[in-house]
């Protein structure tokens, strides 16, 4: 440690007493720099709550025996204890603030998932979202007005897609970046980067994965929608209606794919 006089020093201590109900702990110095000037040195720290107001009072008690009258009383060490206490207080308050922030943030985070059985194959359904999302408007014209490629190529990570859609009876837009494409898993992930959703959410990520339906011996598929998001405030609703929109679009895509066959 660095003491109040600015010198690096060491101390070996034994815990003499711990009284949790009194928030008290006592240390006895056994070895180190203090033992060059003191025959014995005992430090007790007790913390009590303030009456009727927040905060606490820290009581430091130093009990010692000097080796001679030439040795000074340890006022600078007591001041050192006070400074350490103040810095610990600041540290604990900063930790509390961080915990509050994390709690507030965690309450704004959310996930919604649902599974939907369809009759189309997993590969065809996945290809509609990865290879030709601009055809989704043909399958679900009442929900999707258009889909345009702004950057990159269809079905390529990093590409930017712009959607015009209807949600809760209102025309809306969304600009999305393709975050992940795994053809072997029939999976694609979109991250919303601009548009109406960003008025209520700090982040919004949608993942669509399609797997063959084990119930029907490989005939048909299961579409899994996964929405992960962070709301801007508690007042913002969880996007259940948007998840329902995803289900409706999926059903219409399924009908469209079957009609094409």
Secondary structure, 3 states (H helix, E strand, C coil): CECCCCCECCEEEEEEEEEHHHCEEEEEEEEEHHHHCEEEEEEEEEEEECCCCCCEEEEEEEEEEECCCCCCCCHHHHHHHHHHHHHHHHHHHHHHHHHHHHHHHHHHEEEEEEEEEECCCHHHHHHHHHCCHHHHHHHCCCCEEEEEEEECCCCCCCCEEEEEEEECCEEEEEEEEEEEEEHHHCEEEEEEEEEHHHHCEEEEEEEEEEEECHHHCCCCEEEEEEEEEEECCCCCCCCHHHHHHHHHHHHHHHHHHHHHC
